[in-house]
């Protein structure tokens, strides 16, 4: 029985048909678009964007209950005693390694721990009201296990591809796993064109070393401590199929600890730790209303918006907490949506609930910043501290996304009123009180200083225009191409990049691999406080020009820069560049 | 002070308060789901004025490259057609055997089969496995939308001169679909095709 929404959709569809010149009922019947009752069949619309006003151009998912599943706690990745065959500098092609380039720093940073991670088809229950989903994961789960890594402790990860031949409708089983944020040699970084096949493995060497270790001034410290990274994530990055593969489940978390971010809240910066340090990977998804199966719009060029909101693989979970501080590590894994996350008390919608942001893109800020919301483009991360002792026992508080977005282009700019957004997760302050040895962020005076932005020593300034031409995403008028190296950076130099978005109504979260950058200016003005940080994803807003500062130290090889709206990335908004001892000074690569 | 109902005030809570009464979940083979969603049952005409069914004759069991063009396009089409001509050459005898090119017209009013044949000849395009296709205006417009060659901005979408210049490529039997810019290097378009070049059965 059609409801008001069906009528609205049908009316919109009819208008579209008329606009398209498709007025003949006979045509409509022939195309299977008109039911016997004369109603336009809403489910298989004219275009994947035909009924987009609700959820962004896709099928509307079937109803599911909210807050019926507990938040999955990511399993910690365990090392193995050894790998067989033992890892080698040169690719072990004979044994089935898909890597084609030798490790550049394996002997300099011999691994102290070894891991094996396996990619395969898995079964996942995302909601009790949906059928079991057949997707892809790492070590049998999606999100995959979380690495606990340490600076000064290099590791080697053997990445095994056991993905199936039958992709179940979308996804490409030749993969390349990227450790997002890592200061990693190119051949281990998950370069989009370095994908490997089912039946093969690929050894990744993660030195877990600070940037600047080859700089004499940091030699004794093993690098610049101010470049410490904390919250990274890993995901598939296979050229042209990144969106499909990440959507299908290939994402996980990687945490880096050191003498300051110790993992023990009684030492170092005394950040909430152990069970009070909780990664949360956000994802939005669409499910087919007829089959209940995860749906990916294969022919979408603009961006996919889900109407179901997952955290760590479950739709709208709840999370029981104790009345003390928690460190939550928030990652927007996409595919395309922009979030602005607030805390909402449904019994008191008028109250703003402040909390602390302590890290941006996985980098601890110079010091904590009190905020009332956090904005996350795809691949951006934010570490926050929420003190649940501020709430009443038994109270429930929600993470709510209030940024209005109706299609893949970008948010409308409207921040919705409290309670009118998307509820993502419910915190229940129901656990018994426990000791809290972490430090109150209000009393923290410093985490790390920012490395200096030294504009006197720039090797080259480059300009990048992000545009849309004929439905295709371009950087400086060109497209991603595995065999084209757009520019070469001189190893151990700095550059200033100007990023220009003149693509009309579109916004792009731009990610550049390798080292963190700092924002010099946004449209000429200094960035807001939470962006006075090292970052690796820069939101490039409508009609905006941003300047960022980079260093490129220590390693060489090929790296990408790309939009992290993975649908844009796959439709060619990516440029492949490299670092070599001797580079170029092309200002418009 | 206005009072809103609790349900109205919390629009984003999630759509079901109690367990939804399930209709039985349908099972649809992924390949069939893709066919239903993207490939309508239409009959088109080739540049040789041959009637062909979109799915059965042009797409099913094939590796395909799909693009949209029109004969009077003097912006991006000449370059894309030129690229595809090189792609066609590089495909060698696979073109027409298991790899096929489908160029659909955006201007069916002018692009009759004869006009398309002339266009192909003029550009050294066409050849084994490469069809230029036309049909009724309603059909071609619906196809354009179903295949995703649209701009979400309705004003820009009406501007035929700035039409979508992607080449959609896929292996229909294996549900492997991607897209690359029609203005990429032809060698890279062929390389992209290799990423879906698998046998028909898994």
Interface residues (C-beta under 8 A of the other chain):
Chain A: X19 X20 X21 X22 X24 X27 X30 X31 X32 X44 X46 X47 X48 X49 X50 X52 X57 X62 X63 X64 X65 X66 X67 X128 X129 X131 X164 X165 X166 X167 X168 X169 X170 X172 X174 X239 X240 X241 X288 X290 X291 X292 X298 X299 X300 X301 X302 X316 X346 X349 X400 X401 X407 X408 X409 X419 X420 X421 X422 X423 X469 X470 X471 X472 X474 X479 X481 X482 X483 X484 X504 X505 X570 X571 X572
Chain B: X6 X9 X10 X11 X12 X13 X14 X15 X16 X17 X18 X19 X20 X22 X25 X26 X27 X28 X30 X31 X33 X34 X36 X37 X38 X40 X41 X42 X76 X136 X137 X138 X139 X141 X142 X145 X146 X147 X148 X149 X150 X151 X152 X153 X154 X162 X163 X164 X165 X166 X168 X174 X175 X176 X177 X178 X179 X180 X181 X182 X183 X184 X185 X187 X188 X191 X192 X195 X196 X198 X202
